[in-house]
Amino acid sequence: MTTPAESLLLYRLIATSLSGEDFPETITYGIRICQKNGSKIITKAAVEDISPDRKAVSDLCRLMEEEQLDPVHLREVVEDFLS
């Protein structure tokens, strides 16, 4: 049986380093949603490279965690955030 604490979704800020011939190395931020399953942590959804604005993505991540956003909606919420 799963306890409520084990079924909570965990939202994590992730960083990705991007570089190319036409631009210098840049760090961009994304969000990963995981779920604790016993002693394992399983990734349910992730979107990398949302924005180079760490604070903005961190604030979005925090709001998703507060609301316990279902992972199925992650891409839609990110699209709304970017528009």
MIPA-12282 format. One record per residue: residue number from 1; residue in one letter; z, x, y of N, C-alpha, C, O in turn. Coordinates in Angstrom, 1 decimal. Each point is the difference from the previous one (the first is absolute). Layout:
SITE  resi  resn    n_up  n_east  n_north   ca_up  ca_east  ca_north    c_up  c_east  c_north    o_up  o_east  o_north
SITE   NUM     A       Z       X        Y       Z        X         Y       Z       X        Y       Z       X        Y
...
# end
This chain:
SITE  resi  resn    n_up  n_east  n_north   ca_up  ca_east  ca_north    c_up  c_east  c_north    o_up  o_east  o_north
SITE     1     M     0.0     0.8     -1.2     0.0     -0.8       1.2     0.0     0.9      1.2     0.7     1.0      0.1
SITE     2     T    -1.5    -1.4      0.9    -0.1      0.8       1.3     0.9    -0.5      1.0     0.1    -1.3      0.2
SITE     3     T     0.7     2.2      0.4     0.9     -0.5       1.1    -0.8    -0.1      1.3    -1.0     0.7      0.1
SITE     4     P     1.5    -1.4      0.9    -0.7     -0.2       1.3    -0.3     1.4      0.6    -1.0     0.2      0.6
SITE     5     A     2.0     0.7     -0.6    -0.2      1.3       0.6    -1.2     0.8     -0.7    -0.7     0.7      0.7
SITE     6     E     0.5    -0.9     -2.0    -1.1      0.7      -0.7    -1.3    -0.7      0.3    -1.0     0.7     -0.2
SITE     7     S     1.0    -1.9      0.6    -1.3     -0.7       0.3    -0.5     0.1      1.4    -1.0    -0.4      0.4
SITE     8     L     1.9     1.0      0.5    -0.4      0.2       1.4    -1.2     1.0      0.1    -0.1     0.9     -0.8
SITE     9     L    -0.8    -1.2      1.7    -1.1      0.8       0.2     0.4     1.1      1.0     0.8    -0.2      0.9
SITE    10     L    -1.3     1.4     -1.1     0.3      1.2       0.8    -1.3     0.3      0.8    -1.0     0.1     -0.6
SITE    11     Y     1.2     0.1      1.9    -1.2      0.3       0.8     0.2     1.4      0.6     1.0     0.4      0.5
SITE    12     R    -2.0     0.5     -0.7     0.1      1.4       0.4    -1.2     0.4      0.9    -1.1    -0.4     -0.3
SITE    13     L     1.4     1.1      1.3    -1.0      0.6       0.8    -0.6     1.2     -0.7     0.8     0.8     -0.6
SITE    14     I    -2.1    -0.7      0.6    -0.6      1.2      -0.7    -0.9     0.7      1.0    -0.6    -0.6      0.9
SITE    15     A     0.5     1.9     -1.0    -0.8      0.8       0.9    -1.1     0.6     -0.8     0.1     0.5     -1.1
SITE    16     T    -1.3    -0.4      1.8    -1.2      0.6      -0.6    -0.6     1.0      1.0    -0.1    -0.3      1.2
SITE    17     S    -0.2     1.4     -1.6    -0.6      1.0       0.8    -1.6    -0.1     -0.1    -0.5     0.1     -1.1
SITE    18     L    -0.1    -0.3      2.2    -1.5     -0.1       0.0    -0.6     1.1      0.8     0.6     0.4      1.1
SITE    19     S    -1.7     0.1     -1.5    -0.7      1.0       0.8    -1.5     0.0     -0.3    -0.4    -0.5     -1.1
SITE    20     G    -0.4     1.0      2.0    -1.4      0.0      -0.2    -0.6     1.0      0.9     0.6     0.7      0.8
SITE    21     E    -1.9    -0.5     -1.0    -0.7      1.0       0.9     0.0    -0.4      1.4     0.0     0.9      0.9
SITE    22     D     0.0    -2.2     -0.6    -0.2     -0.4       1.4     1.3    -0.4      0.7     0.1    -0.3      1.2
SITE    23     F     1.1     0.4     -1.9     1.3     -0.3       0.6     1.0     0.9     -0.6     0.0     0.4     -1.2
SITE    24     P     1.1    -0.1      2.0     1.1      0.8      -0.6     0.8    -0.8     -1.0    -0.1    -1.2     -0.1
SITE    25     E     1.0     1.9     -0.6     0.9     -0.6      -0.9     0.8    -1.1      0.7     0.6     0.3      1.0
SITE    26     T    -0.5    -1.4     -1.6     0.8     -1.1       0.6     0.9    -0.7     -1.1    -0.5    -0.1     -1.1
SITE    27     I     1.7    -0.2      1.5     0.8     -0.8      -1.0    -0.1    -1.4      0.4     0.2    -0.4      1.1
SITE    28     T    -0.5    -0.4     -2.1     0.0     -1.5       0.1     1.0    -0.6     -0.9     0.5     0.6     -1.0
SITE    29     Y    -0.1    -1.8      1.3     1.1     -0.6      -0.7    -0.4    -1.3     -0.6    -0.9    -0.7      0.5
SITE    30     G     1.5     0.4     -1.7    -0.3     -1.3      -0.7     1.3    -0.5     -0.6     1.1     0.5      0.3
SITE    31     I    -1.3    -1.5     -1.1     1.2     -0.7      -0.6    -0.2    -0.2     -1.5    -1.1    -0.3     -0.4
SITE    32     R     2.2     0.6     -0.3     0.0     -0.2      -1.5     1.1    -1.0     -0.3     1.1     0.1      0.5
SITE    33     I    -1.4    -1.1     -1.3     1.0     -1.0      -0.4     0.3     0.3     -1.5    -1.0     0.0     -0.8
SITE    34     C     2.2     0.2      0.5     0.4      0.2      -1.4     1.1    -1.0     -0.4     0.6    -0.6      0.8
SITE    35     Q    -0.4     0.5     -2.1     1.0     -0.9      -0.6     0.8     0.8     -1.0    -0.6     0.7     -0.9
SITE    36     K     1.9    -0.8      1.0     0.9      0.7      -1.0     0.0    -0.9     -1.2     0.3    -1.2      0.0
SITE    37     N    -0.5     1.9     -1.2     0.0     -0.7      -1.3     0.9     0.8     -0.9    -0.5     0.9     -0.6
SITE    38     G     1.7    -1.2      0.6     1.0      0.8      -0.7     0.1     1.3      0.7     0.4     0.1      1.1
SITE    39     S    -0.6     1.0     -1.9     0.1      1.3       0.6    -1.4     0.5      0.6    -0.1     1.1      0.5
SITE    40     K    -0.9    -1.9     -0.7    -1.4      0.4       0.4    -0.3    -0.7      1.4     0.5    -1.1      0.3
SITE    41     I    -1.3     1.8      0.5    -0.5     -0.5       1.2    -1.5    -0.2     -0.2    -0.7     1.0     -0.2
SITE    42     I     0.1    -2.2      0.4    -1.4     -0.3      -0.3    -0.6    -0.3      1.4     0.4    -0.9      0.7
SITE    43     T    -1.6     1.6     -0.5    -0.7     -0.3       1.2    -0.8    -1.4     -0.2    -0.7    -0.1     -1.0
SITE    44     K     0.9    -0.8      1.9    -0.6     -1.3       0.0    -1.2    -0.1      0.9    -1.0    -0.6     -0.4
SITE    45     A     1.0     1.3      1.5    -1.2      0.0       0.9     0.2     1.2      1.0     1.1     0.4      0.2
SITE    46     A    -2.2     0.1      0.3     0.1      1.1       1.0    -1.3    -0.1      0.9    -1.1    -0.3     -0.5
SITE    47     V     1.3     0.7      1.7    -1.1      0.1       0.9     0.2     1.3      0.8     1.0     0.1      0.7
SITE    48     E    -1.8     0.9     -0.9     0.1      1.3       0.7    -0.8    -0.1      1.3    -0.8    -0.9      0.2
SITE    49     D     1.0     1.9      0.7    -0.9      0.2       1.2    -0.1    -1.3      0.9    -1.0    -0.4      0.4
SITE    50     I     2.2    -0.2     -0.1     0.0     -1.1       0.9    -0.1     0.4      1.4    -0.8    -0.5      0.8
SITE    51     S     1.5     1.5     -0.4     0.0      0.5       1.4     0.7     1.4      0.1     0.9     0.3     -0.9
SITE    52     P    -1.3     0.4      1.9     0.8      1.3       0.2     1.3    -0.2      0.8     0.7     0.9      0.3
SITE    53     D    -0.5    -2.2      0.1     1.2     -0.4       0.8     1.2    -0.2     -1.0     0.1    -1.2     -0.5
SITE    54     R     0.7     2.2      0.3     1.1     -0.1      -1.0     0.9    -1.2      0.3     0.4    -0.7     -0.9
SITE    55     K     0.0     0.6      2.2     1.0     -1.0       0.4    -0.6    -1.4     -0.3     0.7    -0.9     -0.5
SITE    56     A    -2.0     0.7      0.8    -0.5     -1.4      -0.1    -0.1    -0.4     -1.5     0.4    -1.1     -0.4
SITE    57     V    -0.8     2.1     -0.5    -0.1     -0.3      -1.4     1.4    -0.2     -0.6     0.3    -0.8     -0.9
SITE    58     S     0.7     1.7      1.4     1.4     -0.1      -0.5     0.6    -1.4      0.4     0.7    -0.6     -0.8
SITE    59     D    -1.0     0.2      2.0     0.5     -1.4       0.5    -0.6    -1.1     -0.9     0.7    -0.9     -0.4
SITE    60     L    -2.0     1.0      0.1    -0.6     -1.0      -0.9     0.6     0.0     -1.4     0.2    -1.0     -0.5
SITE    61     C     0.0     2.2      0.0     0.6      0.2      -1.3     1.4    -0.6      0.0     0.4    -0.7     -1.0
SITE    62     R     0.4     0.9      2.0     1.3     -0.6       0.1     0.0    -1.5      0.0     0.8    -0.6     -0.6
SITE    63     L    -1.7     0.0      1.4    -0.2     -1.4       0.1    -0.3    -0.6     -1.4     0.5    -1.0     -0.4
SITE    64     M    -1.5     1.7     -0.3    -0.4     -0.5      -1.3     1.2     0.0     -0.9     0.2    -0.9     -0.8
SITE    65     E     0.7     2.0      0.9     1.1      0.0      -0.9     1.0    -1.0      0.3     0.6    -0.7     -0.9
SITE    66     E    -0.3     0.4      2.2     0.9     -1.1       0.4    -0.4    -1.3     -0.6     0.8    -0.8     -0.4
SITE    67     E    -2.1     0.5      0.5    -0.6     -1.2      -0.5    -0.3    -0.1     -1.4    -0.3    -1.0     -0.6
SITE    68     Q     0.4     2.2     -0.1    -0.3      0.1      -1.4    -1.4    -0.6     -0.3    -0.2    -0.8     -0.9
SITE    69     L    -0.8     1.4      1.7    -1.4     -0.4      -0.2    -0.4     0.2     -1.4     0.2     1.1     -0.5
SITE    70     D    -0.9    -2.1     -0.1    -0.6      0.1      -1.3    -1.1     1.1      0.1    -0.8    -0.1      0.9
SITE    71     P     0.8     1.0     -1.9    -1.0      1.1       0.0    -1.5    -0.6      0.1    -0.8     0.7      0.5
SITE    72     V     0.6    -1.8     -1.0    -1.4     -0.6       0.0    -0.5    -0.2      1.5    -1.2     0.0      0.2
SITE    73     H     2.1     0.0      0.7    -0.4     -0.3       1.4    -0.1     1.3      0.9    -0.3     0.0      1.1
SITE    74     L     0.6     1.2     -1.7     0.0      1.2       0.7    -1.3     0.3      0.8     0.1     0.2      1.2
SITE    75     R    -1.2    -0.3     -1.9    -1.3      0.3       0.7    -0.3    -0.9      1.1    -0.4     0.4      1.1
SITE    76     E     0.7    -1.7     -1.3    -0.2     -1.0       1.0     0.8     0.3      1.3    -0.5    -0.1      1.1
SITE    77     V     1.8     0.4     -1.3     0.9      0.3       1.1    -0.5     1.3      0.7     0.1     0.0      1.3
SITE    78     V    -0.5     0.9     -2.0    -0.5      1.3       0.6    -1.2    -0.3      0.8    -0.2     0.5      1.1
SITE    79     E    -0.7    -1.3     -1.6    -1.3     -0.4       0.8     0.4    -0.7      1.2    -0.6     0.3      1.1
SITE    80     D     1.6    -1.2     -1.1     0.4     -0.7       1.2     0.7     1.0      1.0    -0.3    -0.1      1.2
SITE    81     F     1.0     1.0     -1.7     0.7      1.0       0.8    -1.0     0.8      0.8     0.2     0.4      1.1
SITE    82     L    -1.3     0.0     -1.8    -1.1      0.8       0.6    -0.9    -0.7      1.0    -0.7     0.6      0.8
SITE    83     S     0.7    -1.9     -0.9    -0.9     -0.8       0.8     0.5    -0.3      1.4    -0.6    -0.6      0.8
# end
